[in-house]
Amino acid sequence: MQKIVQNLFISANSFVQWAGVAALREAGGDVERMRNIYNERRKFLIRRLRDLGLGVKVEPTGAFYVLGNVKSFSQDSYKLAFDILEKARIGVTPGIDFGKNCEGYLRFSYANSLENIEEGMRRLEKYLKETYHL
């Protein structure tokens, strides 16, 4: 049920998609500014995940998510995601939600402020040090 709900309610409805088309056509300066902001967040998150030992094989170029390899910490991404939520208060998505080939990965979003992402990475680092003696 979780997977069904996740995929049914994740997308914007059609009138919002049309608003997005209009924004892309008419808001070039704002789009460029946001692209730069998201790129800064993306680079920061990738660097911090790698610093923490979470491999990032493919750097995203068209989304605001990063898949981090957590196989050295756990073979159960679902359990790990909920443990991180409970102990570090960070919401991440278990890779298994995207199929068996994504098991061993967690999905991290950078659709938040850089300050919040920095705080999340501090919490994740503390969690990994306390739990896995990183």
DSSP file (Angstrom, degrees, kcal/mol; ACC not computed):
  #  RESIDUE AA STRUCTURE BP1 BP2  ACC     N-H-->O    O-->H-N    N-H-->O    O-->H-N    TCO  KAPPA ALPHA  PHI   PSI    X-CA   Y-CA   Z-CA
    1    1 A M     >        0   0    0      0, 0.0     4,-2.8     0, 0.0     5,-0.3   0.000 360.0 360.0 360.0 -40.4    0.0    0.0    0.0
    2    2 A Q  H  >  +     0   0    0      1,-0.2     4,-2.6     2,-0.2     5,-0.2   0.918 360.0  47.8 -58.3 -44.9    2.9    2.4    0.8
    3    3 A K  H  > S+     0   0    0      2,-0.2     4,-1.8     1,-0.2    -1,-0.2   0.882 112.3  49.5 -65.1 -38.5    4.4    2.0   -2.6
    4    4 A I  H  > S+     0   0    0      2,-0.2     4,-1.8     1,-0.2    -2,-0.2   0.955 113.8  44.4 -65.3 -49.9    1.0    2.5   -4.3
    5    5 A V  H  X S+     0   0    0     -4,-2.8     4,-2.0     1,-0.2    -2,-0.2   0.917 110.8  55.7 -60.9 -44.1    0.3    5.7   -2.3
    6    6 A Q  H  < S+     0   0    0     -4,-2.6     4,-0.3    -5,-0.3    -1,-0.2   0.897 113.6  39.6 -55.5 -43.7    3.8    7.0   -2.8
    7    7 A N  H  < S+     0   0    0     -4,-1.8     4,-0.3     1,-0.2    -1,-0.2   0.705 113.6  53.4 -84.9 -20.7    3.5    6.7   -6.6
    8    8 A L  H  < S+     0   0    0     -4,-1.8     3,-0.2     1,-0.2    -2,-0.2   0.819 117.9  34.1 -80.0 -31.0   -0.1    8.0   -6.9
    9    9 A F  S  < S+     0   0    0     -4,-2.0    -2,-0.2    -5,-0.2    -1,-0.2   0.256  95.6  84.8-110.3  11.6    0.4   11.2   -5.0
   10   10 A I  S    S+     0   0    0     -4,-0.3     2,-0.2    -5,-0.1    -1,-0.1   0.733  77.5  74.7 -86.4 -22.9    4.0   12.1   -5.9
   11   11 A S  S    S-     0   0    0     -4,-0.3     2,-0.2    -3,-0.2    -4,-0.0  -0.596  82.2-112.6 -97.7 152.0    3.2   14.0   -9.2
   12   12 A A        -     0   0    0     -2,-0.2    -1,-0.1     1,-0.1    -2,-0.1  -0.531  38.0-110.3 -76.2 145.8    1.7   17.4   -9.7
   13   13 A N    >>  -     0   0    0     -2,-0.2     4,-1.9     1,-0.1     3,-0.5  -0.207  37.6 -94.5 -72.4 171.8   -1.8   17.5  -11.3
   14   14 A S  H 3> S+     0   0    0      1,-0.2     4,-2.3     2,-0.2     5,-0.2   0.845 120.7  53.1 -63.3 -39.2   -2.2   18.7  -14.9
   15   15 A F  H 3> S+     0   0    0      1,-0.2     4,-1.7     2,-0.2    -1,-0.2   0.860 110.7  49.0 -67.9 -30.8   -3.1   22.4  -14.1
   16   16 A V  H <> S+     0   0    0     -3,-0.5     4,-2.0     2,-0.2    -1,-0.2   0.875 108.7  53.3 -71.2 -36.7    0.1   22.7  -12.0
   17   17 A Q  H  X S+     0   0    0     -4,-1.9     4,-1.8     2,-0.2    -2,-0.2   0.898 108.3  50.2 -63.0 -39.9    2.1   21.1  -14.8
   18   18 A W  H  X S+     0   0    0     -4,-2.3     4,-2.3     2,-0.2    -1,-0.2   0.877 107.8  53.1 -66.4 -36.5    0.7   23.8  -17.2
   19   19 A A  H  X S+     0   0    0     -4,-1.7     4,-2.4     1,-0.2    -1,-0.2   0.886 107.1  53.3 -62.6 -37.2    1.7   26.5  -14.7
   20   20 A G  H  X S+     0   0    0     -4,-2.0     4,-2.4     2,-0.2    -2,-0.2   0.890 106.6  51.3 -63.8 -39.9    5.2   25.0  -14.7
   21   21 A V  H  X S+     0   0    0     -4,-1.8     4,-1.9     2,-0.2    -2,-0.2   0.935 110.9  48.3 -62.2 -46.2    5.3   25.2  -18.5
   22   22 A A  H  X S+     0   0    0     -4,-2.3     4,-2.2     1,-0.2    -2,-0.2   0.908 111.1  50.8 -61.2 -41.7    4.3   28.9  -18.4
   23   23 A A  H  X S+     0   0    0     -4,-2.4     4,-2.1     1,-0.2    -1,-0.2   0.912 109.3  50.4 -63.3 -41.6    6.9   29.6  -15.7
   24   24 A L  H  < S+     0   0    0     -4,-2.4    -1,-0.2     1,-0.2    -2,-0.2   0.857 114.6  44.7 -65.0 -34.3    9.6   27.9  -17.8
   25   25 A R  H  < S+     0   0    0     -4,-1.9     3,-0.2    -5,-0.2    -1,-0.2   0.833 127.2  26.3 -76.2 -33.0    8.6   30.0  -20.8
   26   26 A E  H  < S+     0   0    0     -4,-2.2    -2,-0.2    -5,-0.2    -3,-0.2   0.452 112.3  60.3-115.5  -2.5    8.3   33.4  -19.0
   27   27 A A     X  +     0   0    0     -4,-2.1     4,-2.8    -5,-0.2     5,-0.2  -0.241  53.4 145.4-124.5  46.4   10.5   33.3  -15.9
   28   28 A G  H  > S+     0   0    0      1,-0.2     4,-2.5    -3,-0.2     5,-0.2   0.870  73.9  48.4 -53.2 -45.9   14.0   32.7  -17.4
   29   29 A G  H  > S+     0   0    0      1,-0.2     4,-2.1     2,-0.2    -1,-0.2   0.911 114.3  45.7 -63.6 -42.9   15.8   34.8  -14.8
   30   30 A D  H  > S+     0   0    0      2,-0.2     4,-2.5     1,-0.2    -2,-0.2   0.892 111.9  52.2 -67.1 -39.0   14.1   33.2  -11.9
   31   31 A V  H  X S+     0   0    0     -4,-2.8     4,-2.6     2,-0.2    -2,-0.2   0.925 110.0  48.5 -62.9 -44.5   14.7   29.7  -13.4
   32   32 A E  H  X S+     0   0    0     -4,-2.5     4,-2.1    -5,-0.2    -1,-0.2   0.904 111.1  50.7 -62.9 -41.6   18.4   30.4  -13.8
   33   33 A R  H  X S+     0   0    0     -4,-2.1     4,-2.0     1,-0.2    -2,-0.2   0.931 113.1  45.1 -61.3 -46.4   18.6   31.7  -10.2
   34   34 A M  H  X S+     0   0    0     -4,-2.5     4,-3.0     1,-0.2     5,-0.3   0.876 109.2  56.3 -67.1 -36.7   16.9   28.5   -8.9
   35   35 A R  H  X S+     0   0    0     -4,-2.6     4,-2.2     1,-0.2    -1,-0.2   0.919 109.3  46.9 -59.5 -42.8   19.0   26.3  -11.1
   36   36 A N  H  X S+     0   0    0     -4,-2.1     4,-2.1     2,-0.2    -2,-0.2   0.897 112.1  49.7 -66.5 -40.0   22.1   27.8   -9.5
   37   37 A I  H  X S+     0   0    0     -4,-2.0     4,-2.2     2,-0.2    -2,-0.2   0.940 113.0  46.1 -63.4 -47.5   20.7   27.4   -5.9
   38   38 A Y  H  X S+     0   0    0     -4,-3.0     4,-2.8     1,-0.2    -2,-0.2   0.869 110.4  53.8 -65.0 -35.7   19.8   23.8   -6.6
   39   39 A N  H  X S+     0   0    0     -4,-2.2     4,-2.7    -5,-0.3    -1,-0.2   0.898 107.6  50.5 -65.6 -39.4   23.2   23.1   -8.1
   40   40 A E  H  X S+     0   0    0     -4,-2.1     4,-2.2     2,-0.2    -2,-0.2   0.930 113.0  45.9 -62.0 -45.2   24.9   24.6   -5.0
   41   41 A R  H  X S+     0   0    0     -4,-2.2     4,-2.8     2,-0.2     5,-0.2   0.918 112.3  51.7 -62.1 -44.3   22.7   22.3   -2.8
   42   42 A R  H  X S+     0   0    0     -4,-2.8     4,-2.6     1,-0.2     5,-0.2   0.935 110.8  46.6 -59.2 -49.7   23.4   19.3   -5.0
   43   43 A K  H  X S+     0   0    0     -4,-2.7     4,-2.2     1,-0.2    -1,-0.2   0.906 113.7  49.0 -62.0 -42.2   27.2   19.8   -4.9
   44   44 A F  H  X S+     0   0    0     -4,-2.2     4,-2.6    -5,-0.2     5,-0.2   0.946 112.6  46.9 -61.9 -48.6   27.2   20.2   -1.2
   45   45 A L  H  X S+     0   0    0     -4,-2.8     4,-2.7     1,-0.2     5,-0.2   0.915 112.3  49.3 -63.1 -44.4   25.1   17.1   -0.6
   46   46 A I  H  X S+     0   0    0     -4,-2.6     4,-2.3    -5,-0.2    -1,-0.2   0.932 112.5  48.4 -60.0 -46.1   27.1   14.9   -2.9
   47   47 A R  H  X S+     0   0    0     -4,-2.2     4,-2.4    -5,-0.2    -2,-0.2   0.926 113.6  46.1 -61.2 -45.5   30.4   16.1   -1.2
   48   48 A R  H  X S+     0   0    0     -4,-2.6     4,-1.7     2,-0.2    -2,-0.2   0.900 111.2  51.7 -67.2 -40.5   29.0   15.5    2.3
   49   49 A L  H  <>S+     0   0    0     -4,-2.7     5,-2.7     1,-0.2     4,-0.2   0.929 112.2  46.5 -61.5 -43.9   27.6   12.1    1.5
   50   50 A R  H ><5S+     0   0    0     -4,-2.3     3,-1.6    -5,-0.2    -2,-0.2   0.903 108.6  55.4 -64.8 -40.6   30.9   11.0    0.0
   51   51 A D  H 3<5S+     0   0    0     -4,-2.4    -1,-0.2     1,-0.3    -2,-0.2   0.836 107.3  51.6 -58.6 -32.4   32.8   12.4    3.0
   52   52 A L  T 3<5S-     0   0    0     -4,-1.7    -1,-0.3    -3,-0.2    -2,-0.2   0.406 125.3-101.7 -87.3   1.8   30.6   10.2    5.2
   53   53 A G  T < 5S+     0   0    0     -3,-1.6     2,-0.8     1,-0.2    -3,-0.2   0.621  79.0 133.8  89.6  13.4   31.4    7.1    3.2
   54   54 A L      < -     0   0    0     -5,-2.7    -1,-0.2    -6,-0.2    16,-0.2  -0.861  53.0-135.3 -97.7 108.0   28.2    6.9    1.2
   55   55 A G  B     -A   69   0A   0     -2,-0.8    14,-3.1    14,-0.8     2,-0.6  -0.362  14.4-162.2 -65.0 137.9   29.2    6.3   -2.4
   56   56 A V        +     0   0    0     12,-0.2     3,-0.1     1,-0.1    12,-0.1  -0.913  12.5 175.1-120.5 100.0   27.5    8.3   -5.0
   57   57 A K  S    S+     0   0    0     -2,-0.6     2,-0.5    10,-0.3    -1,-0.1   0.902  70.3  34.7 -74.1 -41.6   28.0    6.6   -8.4
   58   58 A V  S    S-     0   0    0      9,-0.3     9,-0.4     0, 0.0    -1,-0.2  -0.960  75.1-144.5-121.2 120.7   25.9    8.8  -10.5
   59   59 A E        -     0   0    0     -2,-0.5     7,-0.1    -3,-0.1   -16,-0.0  -0.717  29.2-119.2 -82.4 126.5   25.6   12.5   -9.9
   60   60 A P        +     0   0    0      0, 0.0    -1,-0.1     0, 0.0     6,-0.0  -0.327  34.7 173.1 -66.9 145.0   22.1   13.7  -10.7
   61   61 A T  S    S+     0   0    0     -2,-0.0    -2,-0.0   -19,-0.0   -22,-0.0   0.436  77.5  32.0-126.1  -8.0   21.7   16.4  -13.4
   62   62 A G  S    S+     0   0    0      3,-0.1     2,-0.2     0, 0.0     0, 0.0   0.243 111.5  49.2-137.5  15.9   17.9   16.6  -13.7
   63   63 A A  S    S-     0   0    0      2,-0.2     0, 0.0     0, 0.0     0, 0.0  -0.799  73.8-119.7-140.5-178.5   16.3   15.9  -10.3
   64   64 A F  S    S+     0   0    0     -2,-0.2    46,-2.4    47,-0.0    47,-0.4  -0.157  81.7  90.3-121.6  39.2   16.7   17.0   -6.8
   65   65 A Y  E     - B   0 109A   0     44,-0.2     2,-0.4    45,-0.1    44,-0.2  -0.957  53.9-160.0-130.7 150.1   17.6   13.6   -5.3
   66   66 A V  E     - B   0 108A   0     42,-2.8    42,-3.0    -2,-0.3     2,-0.6  -0.998  13.9-140.9-128.6 134.1   20.8   11.8   -4.7
   67   67 A L  E     - B   0 107A   0     -9,-0.4     2,-0.5    -2,-0.4   -10,-0.3  -0.854  19.8-163.4 -93.1 121.3   21.2    8.0   -4.2
   68   68 A G  E     - B   0 106A   0     38,-3.1    38,-2.2    -2,-0.6     2,-0.5  -0.904  18.9-126.2-106.9 132.6   23.8    7.2   -1.6
   69   69 A N  E     +AB  55 105A   0    -14,-3.1   -14,-0.8    -2,-0.5    36,-0.3  -0.652  32.9 169.0 -78.1 119.4   25.2    3.7   -1.3
   70   70 A V    >>  +     0   0    0     34,-3.0     4,-2.4    -2,-0.5     3,-2.1   0.124  38.2 116.9-116.2  17.9   24.8    2.5    2.3
   71   71 A K  T 34 S+     0   0    0     33,-0.6    -1,-0.1     1,-0.3    34,-0.1   0.777  72.1  60.1 -61.4 -26.7   25.8   -1.1    1.7
   72   72 A S  T 34 S+     0   0    0    -19,-0.2    -1,-0.3     1,-0.2     3,-0.1   0.651 114.6  36.4 -75.1 -12.4   28.8   -0.8    4.0
   73   73 A F  T <4 S-     0   0    0     -3,-2.1     2,-0.3     1,-0.4    -2,-0.2   0.761 130.4  -6.9-104.6 -36.3   26.4    0.2    6.8
   74   74 A S     <  -     0   0    0     -4,-2.4    -1,-0.4    30,-0.1    -4,-0.1  -0.991  37.9-149.0-161.0 149.9   23.3   -2.0    6.2
   75   75 A Q  S    S+     0   0    0     -2,-0.3     2,-0.5     1,-0.2    -4,-0.1   0.329  91.6  70.7 -99.6   3.3   21.9   -4.5    3.7
   76   76 A D     >  +     0   0    0      1,-0.1     4,-2.5    27,-0.1     5,-0.2  -0.830  56.4 178.9-124.9  91.0   18.3   -3.4    4.6
   77   77 A S  H  > S+     0   0    0     -2,-0.5     4,-2.5     1,-0.2     5,-0.2   0.818  81.6  56.3 -64.4 -31.2   17.6    0.1    3.3
   78   78 A Y  H  > S+     0   0    0      2,-0.2     4,-1.8     1,-0.2    -1,-0.2   0.958 111.2  41.8 -64.7 -50.7   14.1    0.1    4.7
   79   79 A K  H  > S+     0   0    0      1,-0.2     4,-2.1     2,-0.2    -2,-0.2   0.913 115.6  50.9 -62.7 -43.3   15.2   -0.6    8.3
   80   80 A L  H  X S+     0   0    0     -4,-2.5     4,-2.7     1,-0.2     5,-0.2   0.916 107.0  53.6 -62.4 -43.7   18.1    1.8    8.0
   81   81 A A  H  X S+     0   0    0     -4,-2.5     4,-2.0     1,-0.2    11,-0.3   0.906 112.1  44.4 -58.8 -42.8   15.9    4.6    6.7
   82   82 A F  H  X S+     0   0    0     -4,-1.8     4,-2.5     2,-0.2    -1,-0.2   0.834 111.4  53.3 -73.6 -31.2   13.5    4.3    9.7
   83   83 A D  H  X S+     0   0    0     -4,-2.1     4,-2.9     2,-0.2     5,-0.4   0.914 110.2  47.9 -66.3 -42.2   16.4    4.0   12.1
   84   84 A I  H  X>S+     0   0    0     -4,-2.7     4,-2.4     2,-0.2     6,-0.9   0.904 112.1  50.4 -63.6 -41.2   17.8    7.2   10.8
   85   85 A L  H  X5S+     0   0    0     -4,-2.0     4,-0.8     4,-0.2    -2,-0.2   0.936 115.7  41.7 -60.9 -47.1   14.4    8.9   11.0
   86   86 A E  H  <5S+     0   0    0     -4,-2.5    -2,-0.2     1,-0.1    -1,-0.2   0.915 127.1  29.2 -68.5 -44.5   13.9    7.7   14.6
   87   87 A K  H  <5S+     0   0    0     -4,-2.9    -3,-0.2    -5,-0.2    -2,-0.2   0.814 134.5  25.1 -92.1 -32.0   17.4    8.4   15.9
   88   88 A A  H  <5S-     0   0    0     -4,-2.4    -3,-0.2    -5,-0.4    -2,-0.1   0.529  93.7-128.4-110.1  -8.8   18.6   11.3   13.8
   89   89 A R     << +     0   0    0     -4,-0.8     2,-0.4    -5,-0.8    -4,-0.2   0.905  62.2 135.8  59.5  44.2   15.3   12.9   12.8
   90   90 A I        -     0   0    0     -6,-0.9     2,-0.7    -9,-0.2    -1,-0.2  -0.990  49.8-140.1-122.1 128.0   16.2   12.9    9.1
   91   91 A G        +     0   0    0     -2,-0.4     2,-0.3    -3,-0.1    -9,-0.1  -0.796  33.6 159.4 -89.8 116.7   13.7   11.7    6.5
   92   92 A V        -     0   0    0     -2,-0.7    16,-0.2   -11,-0.3    -7,-0.1  -0.882  37.4-118.6-128.3 162.6   15.3    9.6    3.7
   93   93 A T  E     -C  107   0A   0     14,-2.1    14,-3.0    -2,-0.3     2,-0.1  -0.897  26.3-122.3-107.2 128.2   13.8    7.2    1.3
   94   94 A P  E >   -C  106   0A   0      0, 0.0     3,-1.6     0, 0.0    12,-0.2  -0.437  15.5-132.8 -67.2 138.3   14.9    3.5    1.3
   95   95 A G  G >  S+     0   0    0     10,-2.7     3,-2.7     1,-0.3     8,-0.3   0.812 100.5  72.8 -60.0 -31.5   16.2    2.4   -2.0
   96   96 A I  G >  S+     0   0    0      9,-0.3     3,-1.8     1,-0.3    -1,-0.3   0.759  81.9  72.2 -58.4 -23.8   14.1   -0.8   -1.9
   97   97 A D  G <  S+     0   0    0     -3,-1.6    -1,-0.3     1,-0.3    -2,-0.2   0.696  97.9  49.9 -62.8 -17.1   11.1    1.5   -2.6
   98   98 A F  G <  S-     0   0    0     -3,-2.7    -1,-0.3     1,-0.4    -2,-0.2   0.229 128.7 -76.9-106.2  11.9   12.5    1.8   -6.2
   99   99 A G    X   -     0   0    0     -3,-1.8     3,-1.9     1,-0.1    -1,-0.4  -0.304  54.4 -67.3 112.2 164.9   13.0   -1.9   -6.7
  100  100 A K  G >  S+     0   0    0      1,-0.3     3,-1.2     2,-0.2    -1,-0.1   0.753 124.0  64.6 -63.7 -25.4   15.4   -4.7   -5.7
  101  101 A N  G 3  S+     0   0    0      1,-0.2    -1,-0.3    -3,-0.2    -2,-0.1   0.678 100.7  52.7 -71.9 -14.6   18.3   -3.1   -7.7
  102  102 A C  G X  S+     0   0    0     -3,-1.9     3,-1.4    -7,-0.2    -1,-0.2   0.372  78.2 123.2 -99.5   3.4   18.2   -0.1   -5.5
  103  103 A E  T <   +     0   0    0     -3,-1.2     3,-0.1    -8,-0.3   -32,-0.1  -0.417  68.9  38.3 -61.8 140.4   18.5   -2.1   -2.3
  104  104 A G  T 3  S+     0   0    0      1,-0.4   -34,-3.0   -34,-0.1   -33,-0.6   0.494 102.7  94.4  93.0   5.2   21.5   -0.9   -0.3
  105  105 A Y  E <   -B   69   0A   0     -3,-1.4   -10,-2.7   -36,-0.3    -1,-0.4  -0.907  57.0-154.3-124.9 154.7   20.9    2.8   -1.3
  106  106 A L  E     -BC  68  94A   0    -38,-2.2   -38,-3.1    -2,-0.3     2,-0.5  -0.970  17.6-133.2-122.1 145.2   19.1    5.7    0.4
  107  107 A R  E     -BC  67  93A   0    -14,-3.0   -14,-2.1    -2,-0.4     2,-0.4  -0.878  20.7-167.3-101.4 126.9   17.6    8.6   -1.5
  108  108 A F  E     -B   66   0A   0    -42,-3.0   -42,-2.8    -2,-0.5     2,-0.4  -0.913   9.4-144.3-112.4 137.2   18.4   12.0   -0.2
  109  109 A S  E     -B   65   0A   0     -2,-0.4   -44,-0.2   -44,-0.2    -2,-0.0  -0.789  14.7-169.5-101.2 143.4   16.6   15.2   -1.3
  110  110 A Y        +     0   0    0    -46,-2.4     2,-1.1    -2,-0.4   -45,-0.1  -0.017  55.5 114.9-115.7  29.0   18.2   18.6   -1.8
  111  111 A A        +     0   0    0    -47,-0.4     2,-0.3   -70,-0.1    -1,-0.1  -0.436  65.0  74.6 -90.9  57.7   14.8   20.3   -2.2
  112  112 A N  S    S-     0   0    0     -2,-1.1   -71,-0.1   -74,-0.1     2,-0.0  -0.899  96.3 -64.8-153.4 176.2   15.3   22.3    1.0
  113  113 A S     >  -     0   0    0     -2,-0.3     4,-2.3     1,-0.1     5,-0.2  -0.350  42.0-120.5 -69.5 153.2   17.4   25.2    2.2
  114  114 A L  H  > S+     0   0    0      1,-0.2     4,-2.7     2,-0.2     5,-0.2   0.872 114.9  57.1 -60.1 -36.6   21.2   24.8    2.3
  115  115 A E  H  > S+     0   0    0      2,-0.2     4,-2.1     1,-0.2    -1,-0.2   0.914 108.2  45.5 -61.6 -43.1   21.0   25.4    6.0
  116  116 A N  H  > S+     0   0    0      2,-0.2     4,-2.6     1,-0.2    -2,-0.2   0.879 112.3  51.1 -68.7 -37.0   18.6   22.6    6.6
  117  117 A I  H  X S+     0   0    0     -4,-2.3     4,-2.3     2,-0.2    -2,-0.2   0.916 109.6  50.8 -65.5 -42.0   20.7   20.2    4.4
  118  118 A E  H  X S+     0   0    0     -4,-2.7     4,-2.0     2,-0.2    -2,-0.2   0.922 111.4  48.0 -59.5 -44.5   23.8   21.2    6.4
  119  119 A E  H  X S+     0   0    0     -4,-2.1     4,-2.4     1,-0.2    -2,-0.2   0.913 110.2  52.2 -63.4 -42.5   21.9   20.4    9.6
  120  120 A G  H  X S+     0   0    0     -4,-2.6     4,-2.5     1,-0.2    -1,-0.2   0.891 109.2  49.4 -60.4 -39.9   20.7   17.1    8.2
  121  121 A M  H  X S+     0   0    0     -4,-2.3     4,-2.5     2,-0.2    -1,-0.2   0.855 108.9  52.5 -70.0 -34.3   24.2   16.1    7.3
  122  122 A R  H  X S+     0   0    0     -4,-2.0     4,-2.3     2,-0.2    -2,-0.2   0.927 112.1  46.3 -63.3 -43.8   25.5   17.0   10.8
  123  123 A R  H  X S+     0   0    0     -4,-2.4     4,-2.6     2,-0.2    -2,-0.2   0.905 112.4  50.0 -64.9 -41.4   22.8   14.8   12.2
  124  124 A L  H  X S+     0   0    0     -4,-2.5     4,-2.8     2,-0.2     5,-0.2   0.916 110.0  50.6 -63.8 -42.7   23.6   12.0    9.8
  125  125 A E  H  X S+     0   0    0     -4,-2.5     4,-2.3     2,-0.2    -2,-0.2   0.925 111.4  47.9 -61.0 -44.3   27.3   12.2   10.6
  126  126 A K  H  X S+     0   0    0     -4,-2.3     4,-2.5     2,-0.2     5,-0.2   0.924 112.3  49.9 -61.8 -44.5   26.5   12.0   14.3
  127  127 A Y  H  X S+     0   0    0     -4,-2.6     4,-2.8     1,-0.2     5,-0.4   0.934 111.7  47.3 -59.5 -48.2   24.2    9.0   13.8
  128  128 A L  H  X S+     0   0    0     -4,-2.8     4,-2.3     1,-0.2     6,-1.1   0.869 112.5  49.7 -64.7 -37.1   26.8    7.2   11.7
  129  129 A K  H  X S+     0   0    0     -4,-2.3     4,-0.9     4,-0.3    -1,-0.2   0.923 116.7  41.1 -66.7 -43.7   29.5    7.9   14.3
  130  130 A E  H  < S+     0   0    0     -4,-2.5    -2,-0.2    -5,-0.2    -1,-0.2   0.868 125.8  33.7 -73.3 -36.4   27.4    6.6   17.2
  131  131 A T  H  < S+     0   0    0     -4,-2.8    -3,-0.2    -5,-0.2    -2,-0.2   0.859 135.9  18.8 -89.0 -38.8   25.9    3.7   15.4
  132  132 A Y  H  < S-     0   0    0     -4,-2.3    -3,-0.2    -5,-0.4    -2,-0.2   0.296  96.2-120.4-119.7   7.0   28.7    2.5   13.1
  133  133 A H     <        0   0    0     -4,-0.9    -4,-0.3    -5,-0.3    -3,-0.1   0.886 360.0 360.0  53.8  43.6   31.7    4.1   14.8
  134  134 A L              0   0    0     -6,-1.1    -5,-0.2    -9,-0.2    -1,-0.2   0.470 360.0 360.0 -60.0 360.0   32.5    6.0   11.6
